[in-house]
Amino acid sequence: MSKEDSMQTISRAITILKAFSREDKELSLADLHRKLGLSKSSLQRILNTLMQYGLIEKSEERKTYQLGMELYFLGNLVEMNSSLLSIAKPYMSRLNNIFNETVSLSIIDHNQRKCIGYVASHHELRSLTYIGQYSPLYAGASAKCLMAFLSDDELATLLQSIDLKPITQETIIDRQCLQQELRTIRQQGYAISNGERVIGAFSISAPIMDRFQQILATVSLMIPTVRIKESEVETYIHHVKETAAMISQQLS
């Protein structure tokens, strides 16, 4: 096999793995063929190799494929080796224990907000997120907080490339209003969202900074709107900012 053929096979294998998602946890050979446009013979050959290494598992009963446990073990290694995640997790758990509400960790990836870690609430009604979830950078507390603490040049470039579309009735789609909101977030050191991206979800987010005071990530407390206590909002803000500061200090 030539070098070009090897690279093409690797690229196709990665494409197959990324075809699975929260919505498509199981896919048949026909599903993958329709989704990726690869021939069934090529798919079958690559799937068999991925199965040998535990990266893909097959249900003989349903004739479907799903991601294998080996990816879970590899993911755990990534988490253990990631200073951001390993340092942030205990503080996220602490914040979760104080309020018993979902806490998430987000970064900017491909000009979007991406969730890279979370600690879930134990309430039956809770704000849902998941690792790998993407969302626009202009809606939601974590997204706006990530934008607000970018450098002026980075922010200007990003704002020019963003197409502001309404996600809910609360989404900010006026560019000047968004810029003013981002300035306010930078001044006060936190962001708040109430139904901007998900109706019925309230969130508070604060920035995690590196030793050069450049933003690395955000930590967010997410609470269903029906459970929000107006008298406790300042307490929520205090603890979220404190959590972000403690993580930042450990990373510096």
N, C-alpha and C positions, 0 to 999 in steps of 0.2 A: 504494500500500500504506500502510495506516494505521500509526501508531507501535506500536500493540498487535500488529498483524500482524507487523511487523518484529521486535519483541522475541520473539514466539513462534517465528519462523523461526530467529532466532539461538539461542534456547534449544534448539530441536530439533537444530540443527547441532552444538551442543556435546554434546548427549545422544548423537548418532550417533558422534562422535569418541570419547567415553568408553565406548562399547559394546565397543570393541576392548580386548583385554587380553592378558596373556602367554599365557593359555590359549586365547583366541579371537583369533588374529592375523589370520585371514581369515574373513569373514562374507559370505554371499550376501544377496540382497535379501530372500529368504524368512526367513533367519535374523534379520535386523534387524527385520523385521515382527513375528516371534514374540517377540523379545527386548524390543522397545520399544513395541509396540502401535500404531505409526504406520501410516497407510495406505501402501500400496506407491507410490501416485502421489506423495504428499508426500515419501517417502523418495527416490524416483528424482529428483525435482526438486532436492532439497537435495544429494544425492550428486553430481549433475552439476555443481553450483556448486562444491562442495568439490574436485572433480576439476580444474576449471578453474584453481584456485589451488594445485594440487599437494598439498593436504592429505589427499586420498584418491587411491589408485591402484586400477585395476581390471584383473583378469586376464580377458581375453576368452575364454581357453581354458577356465578353470574357472568363469567367471561369478561370481567372488567379488571382494570389495573388501578392501583393507588400507590402513593408515595410510601417507600419502605422505612422501616424503623432505623436503618443505618443513618438516614438523614437526620433523625431525631438525635441520635448520639453525636453526630457531627455538629449539629446545632448547639448542643450542650457544651461542646468544646469551644465553639465560637464565643458563647456567653462567658465561659470561665476565663477565656483569654482576652476578653474585651474589658479594658479598664473602666470604660464608661458604664457598661452594664453591671459589672461586678461591684463597682463602688456604689452605683445608684440604687441597686435592688434593696439593700437593707433600709435605706432612708425612705424608699417608696413604700416598703412594708410598714415602716413606722407611721407614715402618713395615713396609710390604709387602716391601720389599727386604731388611730385616733378617731376617725369618722366612719369607718366601715363603708367607705365609698371607693369606687374604682380610681386607681392612680395609673397614669401612663407616662411613657418616655418617648419623645419624638425628635426626629432630626429632619433636615432638608435633604431630599434625594431627588435628583432630576427635576428640580424646581417644583417639587411638591412636598407636602408634609408626609412623613412616613413614621408609623409607630414601630418602635423597635423593642418595646418591653412594656408590660403592664402587670398590675396586681389587682385582681377582680374583687368587687364588693360581694358580700355573701347575701345581700338582699335579693329576693326573687325579682323585684323590679330594679334593674341597674342599667347604667350607661354601658353600652357594649363597644368594645374595640378589639382588635386582634393584631398580633405581630405581623408586620408586612402590609398593613392597611395604608393606603394612600388617600390623600384628600387635597383639594386646592389650598394654596397658601394664603388666600385672602379671607377664608371663612373658618371660624372657630378660634378658641383662645390659643391653643398650642400653635396653630398655623400663623396667626397674627403676631404672636410673641416671637416666633422664629424670624419673621420678616423684620419686625421692629428693631431688632438688635444687630441687623446686618450693617456693614459699613455703608456710608452714604452712596458710594459708587455702586456697590453691589445691589443696594435697594433700588436705585434709579434704574439700573439695567433690568432688574426683575420686574419692576412696575410697568416698564415699557412692553414687556413680553406677555404680561398676564391679560387674559380676556375675562373681564368681570361679568359673570353670569349669575343670575339669582338661583340659589339652591333652595332657600326657604324665603318667606316674606321678610325675615330679619337679616338676610344677607346684605352686606354693604356692597353696592355695585357702583357707587359714585366714586370716581378716582380721588377727587379732592377730599371727600369725607374719609376715605380709607387712609390717605396720607396723614390727615389730622389725627385719626385714631391711632396710627402707628407712632406718631410723635408723643401722644399722651401715654401710650404703653411704655415707651422708652423712659419717659420722665418718672412715671410712678413705679416702674419695675415689675409690672405684671399685666396680664390681659384677662378680660372676662368675656365670655360668650354666653348668650341665652337664646338658644334656638337658631343660631346663624347657619349651622350646617345640618343639625338634626333637631327637628321639632321636639320639644319636651326635654331637651338636654341642656344643662347649665354646667359650665366649666370655668376653672380658674387656672391660669398657667403662668409660670415664672421661668426666666432664662437660667440655664446652666452655662457658665463661662469658663474658658481656660485661663491660664495664668497671664495671658496677654490681653485679657478682657474681650476675647472674641467668642461669639456664641457657638456652643457645641450642640446643645439640645435644649429641650424644655421638659419640665415636669408639670403634670396637670392633674388636678382633682376634678373628677367628673361626677355630677350628681343629677338624678332626674329632677326636673323642675318642681314636681309635686312634693318633693321632700326638702326643698330649700327653705331654710329659716332665715328671713331677712335680718333678724337680730344677730345671726351667726356669721353673716357674710364677711365681716371684718376679721373674724377668727379664722375662717377658711383662708382668707388672703394671707394673714400672718403666717400660718403654718405652711402654706405652699411656698411662699417666699423664703421662709426659714429652711425648708427642705432643699430648695434649689441652691441656696447659699452654702449649706453644709456639703452638698455634693460638689459644688464648685471648689470649695476649700480643699477637699480631699484630692481633687484632680490637679490642683495648682502646685 
